[in-house]
Amino acid sequence: MSKYETVIGLEVHVELATESKIFCSCPTAFGAGPNTHVCPVCLGFPGTLPVLNKRAVEYALRAALALNCHISSFAKFDRKNYFYPDLPKAYQISQYDLPLATGGYLEIQTAGVTRRIGITRVHLEEDAGKLVHAPSGEYSLADYNRTGVPLIEIVSEPDIRSPEEARAYLEKLKSILQYTGVSDVKMEEGSLRCDANISIMPAGSTRFGARAEIKNLNSFKAVQRGLEYEVKRQAQLLDAGGKVVQETRRWDEDKGETYTMRSKEEAHDYRYFPDPDLVPVMVDETWVAAIRQSLPELPDARRHRYIYELGLPPYDAGVITASRAMADFFEAVLAEYPDAKTVSNWVMGEITRYLNASNMEITQSGLSPAALAELLKLQADGTISGTIAKTVFEEMLATGHRAADIVKEKGLVQISHEPVIASLVDQAIAANPATVSDYRSGKEKALGFLVGQVMKLSGGKANPELVNRLLREKLQ
């Protein structure tokens, strides 16, 4: 047992999927040329006034309700004052003491244990710009396209007790936000960004230690690795008689370590005060009820349904429902081929392997639910074997052709004619006398080898059930 207990809280910034910015009409599309999506409002020119984007508020409410938060009937915007080149107004419009939502939670599972992680608050704010540093280090350029893009900040309670739990929390949070449609949650594009606060304290203590905030955690893997490093660093420091100081540190992915950026700011350092240019946000029960009614079936509810109505194993149900796109694909296939376990096996097996190898989402694969359903029907009615089905699947992905057309063009129809298979079985038995002897002496695994030899002789087209039956009969 470790002599220290880890305490982690996460601050997650999520770009909302609105078409325009939070206080102006500039577009939010990713990837435009530098400083092409800007205007006097988001650049903070004198005399300009912000106008709140209602859709941003609705998206924030959707996320907060999906995270079991209490919605405030009265919220306001504040100015968070600090100077940095990516902040043209020298303040950020955020929410301080009266945020949009408080007191939520989400549940995570690690090592088979379910834990509830509290969510302190969900509030709206605007994003800052982005600095592009010259390779020489001689200068930096400011791109303000991102300035004013609407964000929600989701602040967890310090309830997370390990780097593994932190990763599970982030993955669950991403899934919920994806289901609600409030963000595309692409970490590689900055739509989902995470800062982690971590401290350690003696096991059994109730007094938290000094915490470090880690920035530049741009993947789930980086979050886990960065926190693991920080746990070791702080423990080694305390064991050596040192003291952990409260500071902001940056994660270096290449070196696999954190390093000091600056001392940690406190709220008073930002001189928060109410923004005089924005009226408070008044949220009534009717508005909340309408948004709650519009929420889709969320991951936990969908997983429960897959287990108890469709009979899927909990692991399969968890993997499929982690991504809304994958769960939607699964259900669309199921509508045309109503065998949940077979569809699940394909999603968990061949499809997931292909997506991982190609580093893409199911929506990018070009594979339609109807196309997979057609392939499964060909296998079910005996037209092709399971082995051939995998070959056809690869060809479908490579060419975009229908399964039936591929089977016809390449002559892949399964051989189910008994005399033909009997001849192949005879050849396999004659060519492998030692294996035949092993089987007859009680080594059941030898049969699998012989089945494989028959399938090889048939080019993978022999009906496996027929091969097994004939082999057993001839070896009696």
KEKE-557732 format. One record per residue (C-alpha): z, x negated, y. Coordinates in pm, 1 decimal, always signed. Each point is the difference from the previous one (the first is absolute). Layout:
<nodes>
NODE         zz         xx         yy
NODE          Z          X          Y
...
</nodes>
This chain:
<nodes>
NODE         zz         xx         yy
NODE       +0.0       +0.0       +0.0
NODE      -91.0     -130.7     +346.6
NODE     +284.7      -92.5     +234.9
NODE     -192.2     +165.1     +286.4
NODE     -132.3     +348.2      +59.0
NODE     -331.2      +40.9     +181.1
NODE      -37.9     +255.4     +281.6
NODE     -350.2      +88.3     +119.7
NODE     -133.4     +244.6     +255.8
NODE     -369.8      +43.2      +75.5
NODE     -176.2      +89.9     +322.8
NODE     -347.9     +127.1      -81.5
NODE     -266.4      +59.8     +264.9
NODE     -279.0     +236.1      -99.1
NODE     -320.5      +54.9     +196.3
NODE      -78.2     +370.9      +12.1
NODE     -348.8     +115.3      -97.5
NODE      -83.3     +167.2     +330.5
NODE     -347.8      -41.5     +145.8
NODE     +134.4      -89.6     +344.2
NODE     +296.8     -195.7     +131.6
NODE     +341.4     +148.2      +66.5
NODE      -20.0      +22.3     +379.9
NODE     -373.6      -21.7      +77.0
NODE     -337.6      +95.8     -146.8
NODE     -104.9     -349.2     -116.9
NODE     -109.8      -13.0     -367.0
NODE     +225.4     -154.6     -264.1
NODE     -273.9     -117.2     -242.8
NODE      +72.4     -337.0     -160.6
NODE     -240.0     -293.8      +29.6
NODE     -161.6      +55.2     +341.7
NODE      -87.3     -291.8     +227.4
NODE     +290.8     -142.2     +202.9
NODE     +108.4     +213.4     +296.5
NODE     -265.1     +269.0      -53.1
NODE     +247.7     +283.4      -74.9
NODE     +198.8      -21.8     +320.3
NODE      +41.6     +190.7     +326.3
NODE     +218.1      -15.5     +313.5
NODE     +273.3     +207.1     -171.5
NODE      +54.2     -217.4     -308.6
NODE      -47.3     -316.1     +209.4
NODE     +278.8     +115.0     +230.3
NODE     -193.3       +0.4     +327.1
NODE     +202.6     +114.0     +304.3
NODE      -21.6     +371.4      +75.0
NODE      -92.3     +111.0     -352.5
NODE     +202.4     +259.5     -190.8
NODE      +41.8      +41.4     -377.1
NODE      -73.6     +334.4     -171.9
NODE     +155.7      +54.0     -343.4
NODE     -234.3      +51.8     -297.4
NODE     +122.4     +316.8     -177.3
NODE     -160.3     -102.5     -330.9
NODE     +212.7     -315.8       -2.2
NODE     +313.6     +212.5      +28.4
NODE     -120.4     +226.4     -283.1
NODE      -66.8     -298.1     -225.5
NODE     +343.4     -142.1      +78.7
NODE     +158.3     +334.2      -88.4
NODE     -193.9      +14.6     -328.7
NODE     +126.6     -344.2      -96.5
NODE     +357.2      +79.5     +102.4
NODE       +7.9     +324.4     -199.7
NODE     -145.9     -172.8     -306.4
NODE     +284.1     -252.8      +32.7
NODE     +263.7     +276.1       +5.5
NODE      +95.9      -62.9     +363.0
NODE     +171.0     +229.6     +248.4
NODE     -242.0      +81.9     +281.1
NODE     +143.1      -20.6     +352.6
NODE      -67.6     +300.5     +219.8
NODE      +12.0     -228.8     +306.1
NODE     -139.5     -354.0       +2.6
NODE     -101.0     -227.0     +283.9
NODE     -198.4     -316.7      +65.4
NODE     +153.8     -319.0     +137.2
NODE     -127.5     -324.3     +143.6
NODE      +82.7     -307.9     -207.6
NODE      -29.4     -285.3     +246.4
NODE     -110.7     -348.4      -99.2
NODE     -267.2     -242.7     +112.0
NODE     -260.2     -125.0     -243.9
NODE     -374.7      -56.2      +52.1
NODE      -99.0     +273.2     -250.0
NODE     +191.5     +263.3     +202.0
NODE     -198.4      +66.6     +319.5
NODE     +257.8     +233.1     +163.2
NODE     +288.8     -240.8      -75.9
NODE     +169.7     +293.3     -174.0
NODE      -66.4     +200.9     -315.4
NODE      +33.2     +377.7       -4.6
NODE     +231.1      +77.8     -292.5
NODE     +297.6     +222.5      -84.3
NODE     +355.9     -126.0      +17.0
NODE     +303.5     +228.4       -7.8
NODE     -179.6     +333.0      -59.4
NODE     -263.9      -61.3     -268.2
NODE     -221.4     +260.8     -159.5
NODE     +179.0       +4.5     -338.0
NODE     +314.8     -136.6     -165.9
NODE     +197.3       +3.4     -323.3
NODE     -263.8       -5.1     -275.4
NODE      -30.5     -170.3     -337.7
NODE     -233.0      -89.4     -282.0
NODE      +73.5      -80.3     -363.7
NODE     -115.4     -312.1     -182.5
NODE      +10.8     -118.1     -359.5
NODE      +56.3     -360.1     -108.2
NODE      +87.1     -108.0     -353.8
NODE      +24.9     +366.4      -98.1
NODE     +269.6      +72.1     +259.9
NODE      -58.6     +255.3     +276.7
NODE     +154.0      -69.2     +341.1
NODE      -12.5     +191.7     +327.1
NODE      -79.8     -208.6     +307.8
NODE     +102.9     +154.2     +331.0
NODE     -235.1      +14.7     +296.6
NODE     +172.2      -38.2     +335.1
NODE     -279.8     +123.4     +223.6
NODE     -369.5      +62.5      +46.6
NODE     -124.5      -41.0     +354.1
NODE     -329.7      -15.6     +188.8
NODE     -118.7     -293.4     +205.9
NODE     -314.2     -178.3     +114.6
NODE     -134.3     -317.2     -159.7
NODE      -38.6     -328.2     +186.4
NODE     -317.3     -207.5      +17.7
NODE      -89.4     -299.9     -212.7
NODE      -11.9     -368.1      +86.6
NODE     -278.6     -209.8     -151.6
NODE      +99.8     -365.4       -9.4
NODE     -260.7     -275.3      +28.7
NODE      -12.0     -233.3     -303.5
NODE      +65.2     -293.1     +233.8
NODE     +320.0     +162.8     +124.5
NODE     -107.2      -59.8     +358.2
NODE      -21.8     +365.6     +100.8
NODE      +36.6     +360.7     -116.0
NODE     -212.7     +304.4      +77.1
NODE     +130.7     +354.7      +38.1
NODE     -177.5     +293.5     -166.1
NODE     +137.4     +329.5     +133.4
NODE     -193.5     +235.9     -230.2
NODE     +317.9      +68.3     -197.3
NODE     +208.2      +61.7     +314.1
NODE     +102.1     +364.0       +8.2
NODE      -88.2      +80.4     -361.2
NODE     +265.8     +252.6     -113.7
NODE     +269.8     -128.7     -232.3
NODE     +296.6     +141.9     -177.4
NODE     +286.7     -234.8      -70.8
NODE     +195.6      +85.4     -314.2
NODE     +339.9     -168.3       -8.5
NODE     +191.8       -4.1     -326.5
NODE     +374.5      -11.3      -43.0
NODE     +133.6     -334.9     -133.0
NODE       +2.6     +154.8     -347.3
NODE     -245.4     -233.2     -174.1
NODE     +171.2     -249.8     -226.7
NODE     -274.7     -230.2     -128.1
NODE     -351.4     -126.5      +84.7
NODE     -129.3     +204.5     -296.3
NODE     +148.3     +316.4     +149.8
NODE     -154.1      -86.4     +337.0
NODE     -343.6      -20.9     -159.0
NODE      +54.5     +326.5     -190.7
NODE     +108.7     +169.4     +324.4
NODE     -314.0     -116.7     +180.8
NODE     -228.2     +106.2     -283.7
NODE     +162.1     +343.9      -11.0
NODE      -17.3      +33.1     +377.6
NODE     -367.9      -94.3       +1.9
NODE      -70.1     +259.4     -269.1
NODE     +175.6     +278.8     +193.3
NODE     -180.7      -84.4     +324.0
NODE     -331.3      -12.4     -185.2
NODE      +61.5     +343.4     -153.5
NODE      +82.5     +154.4     +337.1
NODE     -318.8     -143.4     +151.7
NODE     +174.6     -135.5     +309.6
NODE     -131.0     -357.4      -46.3
NODE     -238.6     -203.0     -213.9
NODE     +297.0     -241.7      -53.7
NODE     -224.6     -306.1      -38.6
NODE     +223.9     -304.2      +31.4
NODE     -302.9     -228.4      +22.8
NODE     -109.3     +180.3     +318.5
NODE     +348.8      +24.7     +147.9
NODE      +36.4     +374.8      -55.8
NODE     +325.7      -63.0     -188.2
NODE     +222.9     -282.5     +123.6
NODE     +349.3      -89.5     -110.3
NODE     +288.4     -197.4     +152.3
NODE     +295.4      -61.9     -228.3
NODE     +364.9      -44.4      +96.6
NODE     +201.5     -183.3     -263.5
NODE     +353.8     -128.0      -34.6
NODE     +230.8      -93.8     -284.5
NODE     +372.6      +55.4      -40.2
NODE     +256.8      -93.2     -265.7
NODE      -21.1     +231.9     -299.7
NODE     +241.8     +290.2      +45.3
NODE      +17.7      -41.8     +377.0
NODE      -72.7     +287.7     +238.2
NODE      -64.4     -215.6     +305.8
NODE     -365.4      -90.6      +47.1
NODE      -92.1     -359.5      +76.6
NODE     -214.9     -124.3     +289.5
NODE     -353.6     +116.1      -54.3
NODE     -337.9     -161.6      +36.1
NODE     -309.6     +200.3      +88.3
NODE     -316.4     -116.2     -178.6
NODE     -340.4      +60.0     +156.0
NODE     -361.3      -58.1     -113.0
NODE      +49.4     +176.6     -333.5
NODE     -354.5     +130.6      -48.8
NODE       +2.3     +100.2     -368.4
NODE     +240.6     +146.0     -254.6
NODE       +1.9     -336.5     -175.8
NODE      +84.7     -179.2     +326.3
NODE     +289.9     +238.7      +64.2
NODE     +150.6      -70.8     -340.9
NODE      -59.4     -377.3      +15.8
NODE     +127.2      -28.2     +356.7
NODE     +320.8     +185.1      -80.9
NODE      +55.0     -201.6     -318.7
NODE      -31.8     -320.8     +200.0
NODE     +238.4     +124.7     +267.3
NODE     +265.0     +100.4     -256.8
NODE       -3.9     -355.7     -138.8
NODE       -0.3     -160.3     +347.7
NODE     +298.2     +199.1     +121.7
NODE     +195.4      -52.5     -323.8
NODE      -59.6     -376.8       +9.9
NODE     +106.9       -8.8     +365.0
NODE     +328.3     +182.0      -71.1
NODE      +68.6     -203.3     -314.8
NODE      -32.3     -317.5     +206.7
NODE     +258.4     +127.3     +248.6
NODE     -256.7      +94.9     +261.6
NODE      -44.0     +319.4     +196.0
NODE     -289.2     +245.9       +5.7
NODE     -110.1      +70.6     +357.1
NODE     -161.7     +321.9     +115.2
NODE     -362.6      -82.8      +69.6
NODE     -362.2      +98.5      -43.1
NODE     -188.8     -203.8     -259.5
NODE     -366.3      -11.4      -99.1
NODE     -137.1       -7.2     -354.4
NODE     -245.3     -280.1      -82.5
NODE     -209.2     +120.3     -293.6
NODE     -149.0     -341.7      -75.7
NODE     +332.2     -184.0       -6.0
NODE     +190.6     +289.5     -155.7
NODE     +284.8      -24.4     +248.0
NODE     +135.5     +147.2     +323.7
NODE      +57.2     -189.1     +323.9
NODE     +178.5      +72.8     +328.3
NODE     -194.1     +179.8     +274.8
NODE     +270.7      +99.3     +249.2
NODE     +349.6     +140.9      +28.8
NODE      +21.8     +368.6      -93.6
NODE      -23.5     +242.1     +289.6
NODE     +247.3     +281.5      +53.7
NODE      -84.0     +343.8     +142.6
NODE     +141.4      -89.3     +343.0
NODE     -245.4     -289.2      +24.5
NODE     -280.4     +254.0      +34.7
NODE     +158.8     +199.7     +286.8
NODE     -105.9     +335.5     -144.6
NODE      -28.4     +289.8     +244.8
NODE     -174.9     +340.7      -17.0
NODE     -368.6      -13.8      +83.3
NODE      -39.9     +195.6     +325.9
NODE     -369.2      +70.7      -63.9
NODE      +51.5     +194.4     -325.4
NODE     +174.6     +332.0      -49.5
NODE     +234.9      +46.2     -298.2
NODE     -144.7     +120.5     -331.3
NODE     +128.8     +346.8      -87.2
NODE      -38.4      +90.4     -368.1
NODE      +77.8     +359.5      -98.6
NODE      +63.9     +140.9     -347.3
NODE     -335.7     +176.6      -12.2
NODE     -186.7     -327.7      +46.4
NODE     +214.2     -174.8     -262.1
NODE      -47.1     +285.2     -249.3
NODE     -378.4       -5.5      +44.1
NODE      -17.1     -374.9      -62.7
NODE     +235.1      +24.8     -297.4
NODE     -223.7     +270.2     -147.2
NODE     -305.0     -225.4      +37.7
NODE     +148.3     -289.7     -198.7
NODE     -176.6      -75.0     -329.8
NODE     +168.8      -41.2     -336.0
NODE     +177.9     -334.8      +40.0
NODE      +11.9     -285.1     -257.0
NODE     +336.3      +88.2     -159.6
NODE      -94.2     +366.0      -46.1
NODE     -339.4      -94.0     -142.1
NODE     +154.9     -251.7     -238.6
NODE     +248.4     +262.1     -122.1
NODE     -284.4     +244.3      -62.6
NODE     -204.9     -256.8     -193.0
NODE     +296.8      -78.2     -225.0
NODE     +127.1     +352.4      -66.0
NODE     -320.5     +205.7      +21.2
NODE     -267.8     -244.5     -116.2
NODE     +218.8     -194.4     -243.7
NODE      -77.9     -346.4     +138.0
NODE     +242.7     -287.1      -58.9
NODE     +214.3      -68.6     +310.2
NODE     -157.1     -343.3      +46.8
NODE     -355.6     +136.5       -3.6
NODE      +94.0     +280.9     +237.2
NODE     +162.9     -246.2     +239.4
NODE     -297.8     -234.7      +11.2
NODE     -256.4     +278.3      +47.8
NODE     +194.2     +181.8     +272.5
NODE      +79.6     -318.1     +196.8
NODE     -342.8      +36.1     +161.2
NODE     -111.3     +338.1     +128.2
NODE     -365.6      -96.4      -48.2
NODE      +62.2      -90.5     -364.6
NODE     +200.4     +317.0      -65.7
NODE     -272.1     +212.2     +161.7
NODE     -260.6     -176.4     -215.8
NODE     +209.8      +58.1     -313.3
NODE      +30.4     +371.3      +71.0
NODE     -370.8      +34.9      +78.4
NODE      -87.4     -154.6     -338.3
NODE     +257.3     +221.7     -167.4
NODE     -168.9     +309.3     +147.0
NODE     -314.0      -84.1     -201.7
NODE     +161.3     -165.0     -302.4
NODE     +343.2     +160.2      -59.4
NODE     +162.4     -268.5     -214.8
NODE     +264.1     -157.9     +225.3
NODE      +99.9     -286.0     -233.1
NODE     -359.1     -111.4      -63.2
NODE      -81.0       +5.9     +371.0
NODE     +326.1     -181.8      +73.5
NODE      -82.1     -268.1     -257.9
NODE     -333.0      -66.2     +171.1
NODE     +152.2       -3.9     +347.8
NODE     +279.8     -234.3     -110.2
NODE     -235.2     -216.6     -206.4
NODE     -366.7      -56.3      +77.5
NODE       +0.5     +143.0     +352.7
NODE     +309.9     -186.6     +119.3
NODE     -126.9     -326.5     -152.3
NODE     -331.0      +40.0     +180.9
NODE     +162.5      +86.0     +333.5
NODE     +243.1     -292.1      -21.1
NODE     -276.3     -243.7      -90.0
NODE     -216.7     +129.9     +284.8
NODE     +290.6      +28.9     +247.9
NODE      -98.3     +352.5     +101.2
NODE     +130.2     +354.0      +10.3
NODE     -134.4     +279.6     -221.1
NODE     -176.5     +150.7     +302.5
NODE     -200.8     -322.8      +38.7
NODE     -106.5      -27.2     -363.1
NODE     -290.7     +245.7      +11.4
NODE     +134.8     +164.4     -317.0
NODE      +12.9     +378.0      +24.7
NODE     +241.1     +220.6     -197.7
NODE     -299.3     +187.5     -145.6
NODE     -153.1     -323.5     -126.8
NODE     +317.2     -101.6     -183.3
NODE      +42.4     +350.3     -142.0
NODE     -353.2      -13.9     -140.1
NODE      +75.1     -333.4     -168.7
NODE     +319.4     +135.8     -156.9
NODE     -187.3     +302.9     -132.4
NODE     -258.0     -225.3     -167.9
NODE     +282.4     -187.1     -170.4
NODE     +183.0     +318.5      -98.5
NODE     -302.8     +163.7     -162.3
NODE      -76.9     -311.4     -203.9
NODE     -318.7      -97.6     +183.5
NODE     +149.4     -343.4      +73.4
NODE     +297.0     -193.2     -133.2
NODE     +295.5     -116.3     +206.0
NODE     -133.7     -354.3       +0.5
NODE     -341.8     +110.7     +119.8
NODE     +164.6     +221.4     +263.1
NODE     +146.1     -311.8     +162.3
NODE     -343.0     -166.4       -1.4
NODE     -156.9     +308.2     +156.5
NODE     +277.4      +12.0     +260.6
NODE      -77.5     -355.9     +112.2
NODE     -369.7      +85.6      +24.1
NODE      +80.2     +312.2     +203.8
NODE     +191.6     -207.7     +253.4
NODE     -269.5     -265.4      +15.9
NODE     -298.0     +235.7      +37.0
NODE     +137.2     +334.9     +116.5
NODE     -191.4     +170.9     -285.7
NODE     +135.2     +297.3     -196.1
NODE     +167.6      -64.3     -333.1
NODE     -244.7     +218.9     -194.3
NODE     -298.4     -184.4     +146.3
NODE     +147.7     -340.1      -87.6
NODE      +72.4     +107.9     -357.8
NODE     -355.8     +126.4      -38.9
NODE     -171.2     -299.1     +164.9
NODE     +193.9     -260.3     -197.4
NODE      +11.5     +184.8     -332.3
NODE     +377.5       +6.9      -13.7
NODE      +45.8     +325.8     -192.5
NODE     +280.5      -32.9     -253.7
NODE      -99.3      -41.4     -366.4
NODE     +163.9     +276.2     -202.7
NODE     -242.0      +13.6     -292.5
NODE     +217.7      -73.6     -304.5
NODE     -256.6     -185.8     -217.3
NODE      -77.8     -239.8     +287.8
NODE     +365.6      -76.2      +61.7
NODE      +68.3      -31.0     -374.5
NODE     -264.4     -273.9      -16.8
NODE     +164.7     -187.4     +287.7
NODE     +341.9      +36.0     -166.3
NODE     -141.5     -149.7     -321.4
NODE     -136.8     -295.6     +196.5
NODE     +336.0      -63.3     +168.8
NODE     +188.7      +16.9     -332.0
NODE     -244.3     -237.2     -170.4
NODE      +16.6     -251.7     +288.1
NODE     +381.9      -11.8      +17.3
NODE     +149.7      -25.0     -351.1
NODE     +317.8     -176.1     +118.3
NODE      +77.2     +277.3     +249.6
NODE      -70.5     +262.3     -266.0
NODE     +247.4     -176.8     -229.4
NODE     +261.0       -5.3     +279.4
NODE      -36.3     +373.4      +54.5
NODE      +26.5      +78.3     -370.8
NODE     +317.6     -210.0      -19.0
NODE     +162.0     +219.7     +264.5
NODE      -95.6     -162.4     +328.9
NODE      -94.3     +308.9     +201.0
NODE     -110.2     -202.8     +303.5
NODE     -293.1     -134.1     -200.9
NODE     -162.1     +341.5      +27.6
NODE      -23.4      -36.5     +376.4
NODE     -196.6     -322.1      -39.8
NODE     -244.2     +168.8     -237.4
NODE      -41.4     +294.2     +238.6
NODE      -86.3     -250.7     +271.3
NODE     -261.8     -162.8     -223.1
NODE     -167.8     +335.0      -67.5
NODE       -0.1      +81.4     +370.0
NODE     -154.1     -339.6      +69.1
NODE     -274.6      +61.5     -255.6
NODE      -75.1     +335.8     +164.3
NODE       -7.3     -140.8     +352.4
NODE     +312.1     +200.9      +78.0
NODE     -176.9     +329.8      -71.7
NODE     +160.4      +97.7     -331.3
NODE     +235.8     +298.7       -1.0
NODE     +345.4     -169.3      -28.8
NODE     +161.9     +290.1     -189.0
NODE     -278.1       -1.6     -256.7
NODE      +19.9     -379.6      -32.6
NODE     +374.5      +17.2      -68.0
NODE      -37.9     +274.8     -259.8
NODE     -282.3     -166.6     -189.7
NODE     +171.6     -337.9       -0.8
NODE     +317.2     +146.1     -144.7
NODE     -193.3     +189.6     -265.8
NODE     -200.1     -304.5     -106.6
NODE     +304.7     -229.7       -5.2
NODE     +210.1     +228.1     -219.9
</nodes>
